[in-house]
Amino acid sequence: TRQRPPGRTRRSMTLDLSVLALLVLAAFLSGWILARRNPATAVGAQADRLRRNYFRGLNYLLNEQPDKAIEVFLQIAEIDKQTVETHLALGNLFRRRGETDRAIRVHQNLIARANLTPEQKSLALLELGEDYMRAGLLDRAETLFTDLVGIDAHAPAALRHLIAICQQERDWKRAIEHARRLEEITGESQAELVSQFLCELAEHAAVKQDAGQTRAYLTEAVTVAPLAVRPRLIEGRVAHERQDWSRAANAYERAVENDIEYLPIAIGPLLDALEQLDRRESIDAMLEESMRRYPGISPVIKMTRRVRDRDGDEAAIRFLSDRLSKKPSVRGLAELVDLQLSGLHGDAREQLERLRDLLKQLLDGQALFRCSRCGFSARAHHWQCPGCKSWSTIKPVHGIAGN
């Protein structure tokens, strides 16, 4: 059976305590209502027990003893065995705490009840599937979610889980099928997601050197999401490897037009393709436009090197110094130090070399890309965030030490 180890964070533990407090409070309120309606019956006595347990659980929470608080909640669930919602919530709480075995037992016992309504049973099956996912039992989870989609019960949630499983297994074709079914059911566009999956298939075809299949997947990816950047970048890279400079330049230009944030990824191979095509005027125009649109230092550094090649070190130093006075950048400063080193000797050169080395150490420790959703940072670009698993959320870092 496919497995993946679970993990917990301080944030999830805090969330667990909040959920537990709400659950125990709900139990207390239900007991209070029972007592109001039946003050002189056995139900009233039962409500008194619920209230006492509530105060015990609350005391444990205030003293940061969640394990003891959970035991109290288990007692509350034992008193009120017929409340399906209580057991669903308890299983959910165990899963949040990483106690997947206990969560599975709670939800399996609930499903075994003969008096559940179809809605309650399907909800319990959905929760059990999530337990299996958290435990890394992907085969079992997939079977439950597929059954739920088949009977049209909680289908959107089940489909989202199926898509997540397919992504873990890198089964992109089935992921596409589930995403399109989800779009049909909910009316929510899954175009960006489907385009990413098609790009994954295109990458795999490119590795196998299947040019026809690669082109077909990329064409479909662009058709599904015309403004998607990734298929253009893959097309540019593949054309670049074949030395099809015109196609490569066009693909990279379209990528930057669609989203200027990807300029640091595209600018190097784009300039190379334009150089091969001897389109020097196009290069200057592209860099001028990029410096106007892009907030980072990457196009400025590229233009600085062109000025140096054309007009010499002094002109490049003046150009870069002027840009840095308007837009400070550690990377730009490192480039400026390199330019100034070429004309120095002796102690002055030695001091600048030390500064260059310090700047290099500083930049080597800086993240170049960051996820806009969860904050995951990296020096290399990822299309799917390793942290939150979102797509197209990792972009270049801006600012004084950024791109």
Phi, psi and chi 1 to 4 in degrees:
 res  aa     phi    psi   chi1   chi2   chi3   chi4
   1 THR       -  136.8  -58.2      -      -      -
   2 ARG   -69.4  135.3  -58.0 -177.8  -65.1  -90.2
   3 GLN  -133.8  152.5  -65.6 -168.4   -4.6      -
   4 ARG  -145.3  130.1 -174.4  168.0   58.0   95.9
   5 PRO   -68.9  139.7   23.6  -32.3      -      -
   6 PRO   -78.1  166.6   29.6  -34.1      -      -
   7 GLY  -149.1  157.5      -      -      -      -
   8 ARG  -134.0  153.1  -64.2 -170.4   65.9 -149.9
   9 THR  -126.4  164.9   63.4      -      -      -
  10 ARG   -60.2  -37.1 -179.2 -179.2  -63.2  -86.6
  11 ARG   -62.8  -41.8 -178.4  179.4  177.7 -174.2
  12 SER   -67.1  -33.7   69.7      -      -      -
  13 MET   -65.9  -40.4  -68.6  176.1   67.5      -
  14 THR   -63.5  -39.6  -58.2      -      -      -
  15 LEU   -64.8  -38.3 -173.3   60.4      -      -
  16 ASP   -58.3  -45.2  -69.1  -14.0      -      -
  17 LEU   -62.5  -39.2  -69.4  176.6      -      -
  18 SER   -64.9  -44.7  -60.2      -      -      -
  19 VAL   -62.6  -44.1  171.3      -      -      -
  20 LEU   -60.7  -42.6 -179.4   58.0      -      -
  21 ALA   -61.2  -41.0      -      -      -      -
  22 LEU   -65.6  -40.0  -70.7  173.2      -      -
  23 LEU   -65.6  -44.8  -66.4  174.6      -      -
  24 VAL   -66.1  -37.2  176.7      -      -      -
  25 LEU   -62.5  -41.0  178.1   58.4      -      -
  26 ALA   -61.7  -40.9      -      -      -      -
  27 ALA   -62.8  -41.3      -      -      -      -
  28 PHE   -61.6  -45.7  168.0   70.9      -      -
  29 LEU   -64.3  -39.9  -69.4  175.6      -      -
  30 SER   -64.0  -37.8   63.7      -      -      -
  31 GLY   -65.5  -39.3      -      -      -      -
  32 TRP   -63.7  -40.5 -179.6   79.5      -      -
  33 ILE   -65.5  -41.6  -67.5  171.2      -      -
  34 LEU   -60.9  -42.0  -75.2  171.2      -      -
  35 ALA   -65.3  -38.1      -      -      -      -
  36 ARG   -64.1  -38.7  -75.2  -72.6  -57.8  -88.1
  37 ARG   -81.2  -31.8  -69.9 -179.8  177.1  176.2
  38 ASN  -133.2   63.1  -55.2  -82.3      -      -
  39 PRO   -65.4  -22.6   25.7  -34.5      -      -
  40 ALA  -114.2   19.3      -      -      -      -
  41 THR  -116.9  176.9   65.6      -      -      -
  42 ALA   -62.7  -29.7      -      -      -      -
  43 VAL   -63.4  -36.7  175.4      -      -      -
  44 GLY   -63.6  -40.5      -      -      -      -
  45 ALA   -63.2  -40.1      -      -      -      -
  46 GLN   -61.6  -40.3  175.7  178.7  -45.1      -
  47 ALA   -64.3  -36.6      -      -      -      -
  48 ASP   -61.0  -41.3  -72.7  -23.1      -      -
  49 ARG   -63.5  -40.9  -68.5  176.1   61.8 -166.4
  50 LEU   -60.7  -42.1  -72.9  173.6      -      -
  51 ARG   -64.0  -43.9  -76.0 -158.2  -58.3  -87.0
  52 ARG   -61.8  -42.6  -71.5 -164.0  -60.4  -88.3
  53 ASN   -64.7  -35.8  -77.3  -28.2      -      -
  54 TYR   -58.4  -48.3  160.8   72.8      -      -
  55 PHE   -66.1  -34.4  -74.3  114.5      -      -
  56 ARG   -64.3  -46.3  -75.6  176.3   55.8 -145.2
  57 GLY   -62.6  -40.6      -      -      -      -
  58 LEU   -62.7  -39.8 -178.8   59.3      -      -
  59 ASN   -62.9  -40.9 -176.9   61.6      -      -
  60 TYR   -64.4  -39.9  -73.4  137.4      -      -
  61 LEU   -63.3  -44.1  -74.2  177.5      -      -
  62 LEU   -62.8  -28.8  -66.4  175.0      -      -
  63 ASN   -95.8   14.8  -73.0  -76.0      -      -
  64 GLU    53.9   51.1  -62.3 -175.8   -3.4      -
  65 GLN  -122.9   70.1  -65.2  176.5  -75.2      -
  66 PRO   -62.7  -32.6   22.5  -33.3      -      -
  67 ASP   -62.9  -44.4  -69.5  -26.3      -      -
  68 LYS   -66.9  -35.4  -69.2 -174.2  177.1 -179.9
  69 ALA   -63.7  -38.1      -      -      -      -
  70 ILE   -64.8  -38.5  -77.9 -176.7      -      -
  71 GLU   -61.1  -38.1  -68.7  -56.4  -40.5      -
  72 VAL   -63.5  -42.1  170.7      -      -      -
  73 PHE   -65.1  -34.6 -170.4   67.2      -      -
  74 LEU   -61.5  -38.3  -77.5  168.5      -      -
  75 GLN   -65.2  -39.9  -66.3  173.7   21.1      -
  76 ILE   -61.8  -42.9  -66.2  173.9      -      -
  77 ALA   -64.7  -34.3      -      -      -      -
  78 GLU   -67.1  -38.7 -175.6   65.3   23.3      -
  79 ILE   -64.0  -40.1  -66.1  171.4      -      -
  80 ASP  -111.9   66.6 -167.5   10.9      -      -
  81 LYS   -65.7  -25.1  -69.1 -177.0  177.6 -180.0
  82 GLN   -83.5   -7.8  -60.9  -52.9  -47.6      -
  83 THR   -83.2  102.7  -55.1      -      -      -
  84 VAL   -63.2  -42.0  172.8      -      -      -
  85 GLU   -59.7  -36.1  -69.7   74.6   12.3      -
  86 THR   -61.6  -44.6  -58.4      -      -      -
  87 HIS   -72.4  -35.5  -68.9   78.7      -      -
  88 LEU   -60.8  -44.9  -74.7  171.4      -      -
  89 ALA   -66.3  -38.2      -      -      -      -
  90 LEU   -65.2  -44.0 -178.1   59.1      -      -
  91 GLY   -62.0  -40.5      -      -      -      -
  92 ASN   -61.4  -40.2 -173.3  -73.4      -      -
  93 LEU   -64.8  -43.1  179.3   59.7      -      -
  94 PHE   -59.5  -41.6  -76.7  139.9      -      -
  95 ARG   -64.4  -41.8 -176.1  173.2   66.4 -115.8
  96 ARG   -60.5  -34.7  -73.5  174.3  177.3  -88.5
  97 ARG   -80.6   -3.2  -72.6  171.5   53.4   83.1
  98 GLY    87.0    4.3      -      -      -      -
  99 GLU   -90.8   69.2  -61.1  179.4   61.5      -
 100 THR   -66.9  -32.4   51.7      -      -      -
 101 ASP   -61.3  -43.1  -71.5  -15.8      -      -
 102 ARG   -68.9  -39.0  -61.2  179.6   78.0  178.1
 103 ALA   -61.4  -44.0      -      -      -      -
 104 ILE   -61.2  -43.7  -71.1  170.2      -      -
 105 ARG   -62.8  -43.7  -73.8 -161.4  -59.8  -87.8
 106 VAL   -59.5  -48.6  168.5      -      -      -
 107 HIS   -72.5  -34.5  -69.9  132.4      -      -
 108 GLN   -64.7  -42.2  -75.5  178.2  -25.0      -
 109 ASN   -63.5  -37.0  -69.5  -23.8      -      -
 110 LEU   -66.8  -43.2 -172.4   58.3      -      -
 111 ILE   -63.4  -30.3  -69.0  168.2      -      -
 112 ALA   -71.2  -11.9      -      -      -      -
 113 ARG   -66.7  142.1  -69.8 -173.1 -178.0 -179.7
 114 ALA   -85.5  -17.5      -      -      -      -
 115 ASN   -98.1   13.9   60.7  -17.9      -      -
 116 LEU   -75.1  143.7  -67.7 -175.6      -      -
 117 THR   -76.7  161.5   66.2      -      -      -
 118 PRO   -55.9  -38.4  -27.7   36.0      -      -
 119 GLU   -66.0  -43.6  171.9   64.0   19.6      -
 120 GLN   -64.4  -40.8  -70.2  172.3  -26.8      -
 121 LYS   -66.8  -42.1 -174.0  166.5 -174.7  176.7
 122 SER   -65.9  -35.9   62.7      -      -      -
 123 LEU   -66.4  -40.4 -175.9   56.4      -      -
 124 ALA   -65.5  -37.2      -      -      -      -
 125 LEU   -65.0  -39.5  -73.6  169.7      -      -
 126 LEU   -62.2  -43.9 -178.6   66.0      -      -
 127 GLU   -64.9  -38.8  -67.1  -71.3  -21.9      -
 128 LEU   -66.1  -38.9 -179.1   58.6      -      -
 129 GLY   -61.0  -39.4      -      -      -      -
 130 GLU   -67.3  -34.9  -67.0 -174.1   25.2      -
 131 ASP   -59.9  -47.1  -64.1  -20.4      -      -
 132 TYR   -62.0  -39.7  -73.8  148.6      -      -
 133 MET   -62.0  -46.1  -80.4 -167.2   71.1      -
 134 ARG   -62.7  -34.0  178.7   63.4   65.6   89.1
 135 ALA   -79.8   -6.8      -      -      -      -
 136 GLY    84.2    9.8      -      -      -      -
 137 LEU   -89.4   72.4  -55.0  174.2      -      -
 138 LEU   -67.8  -34.8  -59.7 -174.4      -      -
 139 ASP   -60.6  -47.0  -73.4  -26.4      -      -
 140 ARG   -65.5  -42.2  -62.7 -175.9 -173.8 -177.9
 141 ALA   -61.9  -44.3      -      -      -      -
 142 GLU   -61.4  -40.5 -174.0  174.0    1.8      -
 143 THR   -61.7  -45.5  -61.6      -      -      -
 144 LEU   -63.8  -45.8  -74.2 -178.6      -      -
 145 PHE   -65.8  -37.8  -64.9  140.1      -      -
 146 THR   -64.1  -41.3  -58.5      -      -      -
 147 ASP   -62.3  -41.2  -70.2  -16.1      -      -
 148 LEU   -64.8  -40.6  -73.4  171.5      -      -
 149 VAL   -64.5  -38.1  172.7      -      -      -
 150 GLY   -62.2  -34.6      -      -      -      -
 151 ILE   -98.7    7.5   62.6  174.6      -      -
 152 ASP    58.6   42.2 -161.0   23.3      -      -
 153 ALA  -116.1  119.9      -      -      -      -
 154 HIS    51.9   39.6  -58.9  -76.8      -      -
 155 ALA   -60.6  -44.3      -      -      -      -
 156 PRO   -58.1  -46.2  -26.2   35.9      -      -
 157 ALA   -64.2  -42.8      -      -      -      -
 158 ALA   -63.2  -40.4      -      -      -      -
 159 LEU   -65.9  -39.4  -76.9  166.8      -      -
 160 ARG   -62.6  -39.0  -70.7 -172.7  174.6   91.7
 161 HIS   -67.4  -39.8  -71.3  -49.3      -      -
 162 LEU   -62.9  -38.8  -74.0  169.8      -      -
 163 ILE   -63.3  -41.9  -68.3  169.9      -      -
 164 ALA   -62.5  -40.7      -      -      -      -
 165 ILE   -64.5  -44.9  -69.1  171.9      -      -
 166 CYS   -61.4  -36.1  -70.8      -      -      -
 167 GLN   -66.0  -41.4  -70.0 -179.0   71.5      -
 168 GLN   -61.7  -36.7  -69.8 -174.1   54.2      -
 169 GLU   -88.4   -4.2  -62.9  177.9  -26.7      -
 170 ARG    58.1   36.5  -56.5 -173.8   67.0   79.3
 171 ASP   -96.3   81.1 -171.0  -17.5      -      -
 172 TRP   -71.6  -31.2  -53.8  114.1      -      -
 173 LYS   -66.5  -44.1  -69.7 -176.3  178.0  179.4
 174 ARG   -70.2  -33.2  -76.5  175.7   54.9 -119.8
 175 ALA   -60.9  -39.6      -      -      -      -
 176 ILE   -64.1  -43.4  -69.7  170.3      -      -
 177 GLU   -59.5  -45.4  -67.3  174.3    4.4      -
 178 HIS   -66.9  -38.9  -66.8  -42.5      -      -
 179 ALA   -65.1  -39.6      -      -      -      -
 180 ARG   -70.1  -35.9  -74.6  175.3  167.7  158.7
 181 ARG   -65.5  -40.3  176.9   72.8 -174.5  -82.4
 182 LEU   -61.9  -40.3  179.0   62.1      -      -
 183 GLU   -63.5  -39.7 -175.2  173.1  -89.8      -
 184 GLU   -63.3  -41.4  -69.0  175.2    4.6      -
 185 ILE   -74.5  -43.2  -68.3  174.5      -      -
 186 THR   -96.7  -22.1   64.3      -      -      -
 187 GLY    79.3    2.4      -      -      -      -
 188 GLU   -87.1  128.9  -60.1  172.2    4.2      -
 189 SER   -63.2  132.1  174.5      -      -      -
 190 GLN  -115.4   23.2  -56.8  -63.5  -42.1      -
 191 ALA   -61.0  -46.3      -      -      -      -
 192 GLU   -62.4  -41.4  174.9   63.5   25.1      -
 193 LEU   -66.2  -46.3 -164.6   58.7      -      -
 194 VAL   -62.0  -39.4  170.4      -      -      -
 195 SER   -61.3  -40.6 -179.8      -      -      -
 196 GLN   -62.9  -42.0  -71.3  -73.6   -4.9      -
 197 PHE   -64.7  -39.7  -62.7  158.3      -      -
 198 LEU   -64.4  -35.5  -72.4  164.9      -      -
 199 CYS   -66.4  -36.4  -74.9      -      -      -
 200 GLU   -62.2  -41.5  -69.3  -72.4  -20.5      -
 201 LEU   -65.3  -38.3  -69.6  169.4      -      -
 202 ALA   -64.8  -40.5      -      -      -      -
 203 GLU   -61.1  -42.9  -64.3  -87.9   20.8      -
 204 HIS   -64.7  -42.0 -177.7   67.0      -      -
 205 ALA   -64.7  -37.0      -      -      -      -
 206 ALA   -65.1  -39.3      -      -      -      -
 207 VAL   -61.7  -36.6  169.9      -      -      -
 208 LYS   -80.9    0.8  -65.5  169.7   61.2  177.4
 209 GLN    60.0   36.2  -62.3 -175.1  -22.0      -
 210 ASP   -97.0   87.1 -172.3  -19.7      -      -
 211 ALA   -62.4  -40.8      -      -      -      -
 212 GLY   -64.0  -44.7      -      -      -      -
 213 GLN   -68.5  -38.0 -166.3   65.2   71.0      -
 214 THR   -59.5  -47.4  -58.8      -      -      -
 215 ARG   -63.4  -38.6 -167.6  179.2  -51.3  110.6
 216 ALA   -65.2  -44.5      -      -      -      -
 217 TYR   -64.5  -41.1  -75.6  132.8      -      -
 218 LEU   -67.2  -39.4  -68.3  177.4      -      -
 219 THR   -62.2  -42.5  -60.9      -      -      -
 220 GLU   -67.0  -38.1 -172.2  176.3   -2.5      -
 221 ALA   -62.8  -39.8      -      -      -      -
 222 VAL   -71.2  -36.9  171.7      -      -      -
 223 THR   -63.9  -42.3  -58.4      -      -      -
 224 VAL   -67.3  -44.0  168.6      -      -      -
 225 ALA  -134.6   87.9      -      -      -      -
 226 PRO   -58.0  -27.9  -24.2   34.6      -      -
 227 LEU   -95.5    6.5  -63.3 -179.2      -      -
 228 ALA   -65.7  140.4      -      -      -      -
 229 VAL   -88.8  -40.0  173.5      -      -      -
 230 ARG   -58.0  -45.5 -171.9 -179.3 -178.8 -173.5
 231 PRO   -61.0  -32.8   14.1  -26.0      -      -
 232 ARG   -67.1  -40.8  -59.7  -65.7 -174.3 -176.5
 233 LEU   -67.3  -39.4  -69.2  176.9      -      -
 234 ILE   -65.7  -43.2  -63.2  174.0      -      -
 235 GLU   -59.4  -42.8  179.8 -173.0    2.4      -
 236 GLY   -63.4  -42.8      -      -      -      -
 237 ARG   -65.6  -43.9 -170.6 -166.8   72.0 -132.3
 238 VAL   -63.2  -43.9  171.7      -      -      -
 239 ALA   -64.5  -38.4      -      -      -      -
 240 HIS   -61.5  -42.6 -165.3  -78.2      -      -
 241 GLU   -65.0  -30.0  -68.7  170.0   -6.9      -
 242 ARG   -88.0    0.5  -63.1 -160.6  -47.8  -92.1
 243 GLN    60.8   31.3  -62.7 -173.6   -3.6      -
 244 ASP   -89.7   80.9 -174.1  -14.1      -      -
 245 TRP   -65.4  -36.6  -53.4  118.5      -      -
 246 SER   -65.2  -46.6  179.8      -      -      -
 247 ARG   -65.8  -39.2 -177.5 -178.1  -68.7  -86.4
 248 ALA   -63.2  -48.0      -      -      -      -
 249 ALA   -60.8  -42.8      -      -      -      -
 250 ASN   -63.4  -42.2 -179.4   66.6      -      -
 251 ALA   -65.9  -44.3      -      -      -      -
 252 TYR   -66.6  -37.9  -75.9  123.0      -      -
 253 GLU   -63.4  -40.4  -74.1  172.5  -19.0      -
 254 ARG   -65.3  -38.6  -68.4  -67.8  -61.9  -86.5
 255 ALA   -60.7  -45.6      -      -      -      -
 256 VAL   -68.5  -35.7  172.7      -      -      -
 257 GLU   -63.0  -39.7  -73.5  174.2    7.6      -
 258 ASN   -69.7  -36.4  -72.5   -8.8      -      -
 259 ASP  -157.4  106.6 -167.2  -21.6      -      -
 260 ILE   -64.6  -18.6 -167.6   64.7      -      -
 261 GLU   -62.7  -21.8  -73.1  -66.3  -51.2      -
 262 TYR   -91.5   11.4  -70.6   94.8      -      -
 263 LEU   -55.7  -45.2  179.0   69.9      -      -
 264 PRO   -57.9  -27.8  -25.4   35.8      -      -
 265 ILE   -79.3  -36.5  -62.7  173.3      -      -
 266 ALA   -91.2  -23.2      -      -      -      -
 267 ILE   -65.2  -39.0 -167.2  168.8      -      -
 268 GLY   -62.0  -59.3      -      -      -      -
 269 PRO   -65.5  -28.5   17.9  -29.1      -      -
 270 LEU   -65.4  -46.2  171.9   55.9      -      -
 271 LEU   -62.0  -38.5  -70.7  175.9      -      -
 272 ASP   -62.7  -44.1 -173.2   34.7      -      -
 273 ALA   -64.3  -42.0      -      -      -      -
 274 LEU   -65.8  -36.3  -67.6  174.0      -      -
 275 GLU   -63.0  -43.7  -72.5  -81.9    6.2      -
 276 GLN   -63.4  -31.2  -65.6  -68.0  -24.3      -
 277 LEU   -85.3   -1.8  -66.8  168.0      -      -
 278 ASP    58.7   39.7 -161.4   25.4      -      -
 279 ARG  -102.6   65.8  -70.9  168.0   51.8 -177.0
 280 ARG   -65.2  -39.1  -68.2 -177.5  173.5   81.7
 281 GLU   -64.6  -35.8  -67.2 -177.7   -0.3      -
 282 SER   -65.7  -35.4  -63.4      -      -      -
 283 ILE   -64.1  -47.7  -67.7  174.9      -      -
 284 ASP   -62.2  -42.1  -69.4  -22.5      -      -
 285 ALA   -66.1  -40.4      -      -      -      -
 286 MET   -64.7  -42.6 -175.2  -86.5  -68.6      -
 287 LEU   -67.3  -39.0  -72.8  174.3      -      -
 288 GLU   -61.8  -44.6  -71.3  -71.2  -10.7      -
 289 GLU   -66.0  -38.9  176.2   69.8    6.0      -
 290 SER   -65.9  -41.5  -63.1      -      -      -
 291 MET   -64.2  -30.1  -72.3 -170.9  -67.1      -
 292 ARG   -74.8  -39.6 -175.3 -176.2   66.8   80.3
 293 ARG   -89.7  -34.7  -67.6  178.7   58.9 -157.0
 294 TYR   -96.1  129.6 -175.4   71.2      -      -
 295 PRO   -78.1  -11.6   28.2  -34.6      -      -
 296 GLY   -88.2 -175.8      -      -      -      -
 297 ILE   -93.3  -12.7 -163.5   66.5      -      -
 298 SER   -54.2  -51.3  -63.3      -      -      -
 299 PRO   -67.2  -29.1   22.6  -32.6      -      -
 300 VAL   -64.4  -43.1  173.9      -      -      -
 301 ILE   -65.2  -41.7  -69.7  176.7      -      -
 302 LYS   -62.9  -41.9  -64.9  -66.4 -174.6 -177.4
 303 MET   -67.3  -37.4 -180.0   61.9   90.5      -
 304 THR   -57.8  -42.9  -61.9      -      -      -
 305 ARG   -68.3  -33.1  -67.2  173.0 -176.7  174.4
 306 ARG   -68.8  -41.2  -73.0 -171.1   62.2   75.9
 307 VAL   -61.7  -40.8  171.9      -      -      -
 308 ARG   -63.2  -44.8 -178.9 -174.4 -172.4 -176.9
 309 ASP   -64.0  -33.6  -67.4  -18.8      -      -
 310 ARG   -88.2  -42.4 -175.1  176.3   60.3 -128.1
 311 ASP  -120.5   -5.2  -57.0  -38.8      -      -
 312 GLY   101.9  172.6      -      -      -      -
 313 ASP   -62.7  -44.8  -70.4  -15.1      -      -
 314 GLU   -61.3  -42.3  -68.9  -60.1  -39.4      -
 315 ALA   -65.1  -40.4      -      -      -      -
 316 ALA   -65.5  -39.8      -      -      -      -
 317 ILE   -63.5  -43.2  -70.6  171.5      -      -
 318 ARG   -63.8  -43.6  -72.6 -165.3  -60.2  -88.3
 319 PHE   -61.7  -49.4  171.0   80.1      -      -
 320 LEU   -68.9  -38.8 -176.5   54.0      -      -
 321 SER   -60.8  -40.7  -63.2      -      -      -
 322 ASP   -64.7  -41.7  177.4   64.2      -      -
 323 ARG   -66.7  -40.1  -70.0  -75.0  175.4  168.6
 324 LEU   -69.9  -27.8  -69.7  177.1      -      -
 325 SER   -67.0  -25.9   67.2      -      -      -
 326 LYS   -94.5  -29.0  -59.9  171.7 -176.7  175.3
 327 LYS  -141.0   85.0 -173.8 -172.7  -62.2 -177.6
 328 PRO   -58.2  142.9  -21.0   32.6      -      -
 329 SER  -157.2  131.0  165.3      -      -      -
 330 VAL   -65.4  -40.0  176.4      -      -      -
 331 ARG   -65.9  -38.6  -61.6 -176.5 -170.9  -78.7
 332 GLY   -65.3  -39.1      -      -      -      -
 333 LEU   -63.5  -40.8  178.6   59.1      -      -
 334 ALA   -61.2  -39.5      -      -      -      -
 335 GLU   -65.1  -40.0 -175.3   77.1   13.1      -
 336 LEU   -64.7  -40.1 -177.5   60.4      -      -
 337 VAL   -62.6  -42.3  168.7      -      -      -
 338 ASP   -60.8  -39.8  -83.3  -23.1      -      -
 339 LEU   -64.1  -42.4  -75.3  171.0      -      -
 340 GLN   -73.8  -23.4  -67.1  174.8  -30.6      -
 341 LEU   -64.0  -31.3  -85.3  171.2      -      -
 342 SER   -62.9  -24.0   60.3      -      -      -
 343 GLY  -106.6   11.9      -      -      -      -
 344 LEU  -115.5  157.0  -66.5  177.7      -      -
 345 HIS  -143.3  165.0  -56.2  -80.3      -      -
 346 GLY    69.7 -143.5      -      -      -      -
 347 ASP   -62.6  -38.9  -69.8  -17.7      -      -
 348 ALA   -61.6  -41.8      -      -      -      -
 349 ARG   -66.7  -41.1 -178.7 -180.0 -179.0   85.5
 350 GLU   -61.8  -41.0 -175.8  177.3  -15.8      -
 351 GLN   -66.5  -40.8  -69.4  173.8    1.7      -
 352 LEU   -68.4  -33.5  -91.3 -173.8      -      -
 353 GLU   -64.3  -37.5  -75.3  176.8  -19.2      -
 354 ARG   -64.4  -42.0  -70.7  177.8 -178.5  173.0
 355 LEU   -62.8  -41.6  175.5   59.2      -      -
 356 ARG   -61.3  -42.4  179.9 -167.8   59.8 -172.3
 357 ASP   -64.4  -39.7  -67.3  -19.0      -      -
 358 LEU   -64.4  -42.1  -72.3  172.1      -      -
 359 LEU   -63.5  -39.1  -70.6  170.7      -      -
 360 LYS   -63.8  -42.6 -175.7  176.6 -176.1  -58.5
 361 GLN   -62.5  -40.0  -69.1  178.1   29.0      -
 362 LEU   -63.5  -45.4  174.6   63.1      -      -
 363 LEU   -71.5  -32.3  -68.0  173.3      -      -
 364 ASP   -62.8  -25.9  -74.7  -14.2      -      -
 365 GLY   -93.1    1.5      -      -      -      -
 366 GLN   -94.3  139.3  -66.5  -67.0  -42.2      -
 367 ALA   -73.3  139.6      -      -      -      -
 368 LEU   -96.4  -21.1  -62.1  178.8      -      -
 369 PHE  -135.1  149.4  -60.2   92.0      -      -
 370 ARG  -146.7  142.3 -178.8  170.1  -65.6  120.8
 371 CYS   -78.2  129.7  176.4      -      -      -
 372 SER   -75.3  -12.5   59.6      -      -      -
 373 ARG   -96.1  -47.1 -178.9  160.6  -61.8  178.6
 374 CYS  -116.3   -9.0   72.4      -      -      -
 375 GLY    87.4    3.9      -      -      -      -
 376 PHE   -56.4  133.3  175.3   87.6      -      -
 377 SER  -117.3  147.7  -60.9      -      -      -
 378 ALA  -158.0  160.9      -      -      -      -
 379 ARG   -89.2  -19.9  -68.2 -170.2   58.9   78.9
 380 ALA  -111.1  152.4      -      -      -      -
 381 HIS   -81.6  141.1 -179.9 -100.7      -      -
 382 HIS  -126.9  137.4  -58.1  -92.8      -      -
 383 TRP   -77.2  -34.6  -74.0  106.2      -      -
 384 GLN  -110.2  126.8 -174.5 -178.9   31.0      -
 385 CYS   -64.5  125.1  175.2      -      -      -
 386 PRO   -64.6  -20.8  -22.5   34.4      -      -
 387 GLY   -82.0  -63.3      -      -      -      -
 388 CYS  -102.4   -2.0   64.4      -      -      -
 389 LYS    68.1   15.7  -53.1  -56.7  179.2 -175.1
 390 SER   -79.0  156.4  -59.2      -      -      -
 391 TRP  -103.6  144.1  -69.2   89.3      -      -
 392 SER    59.5   26.5  -62.0      -      -      -
 393 THR  -103.2   -8.6   54.5      -      -      -
 394 ILE   -91.5  118.1  -67.8 -174.4      -      -
 395 LYS  -128.4  164.1  -59.3  -71.3 -178.0   70.0
 396 PRO   -60.1  145.9  -25.2   35.4      -      -
 397 VAL   -83.2  131.3  174.6      -      -      -
 398 HIS  -100.4 -174.8  -61.0  -49.2      -      -
 399 GLY   104.6 -177.0      -      -      -      -
 400 ILE   -65.1  -28.0 -167.3  168.4      -      -
 401 ALA  -109.8   10.2      -      -      -      -
 402 GLY   -95.1 -159.2      -      -      -      -
 403 ASN   -86.5      - -112.0  -44.0      -      -
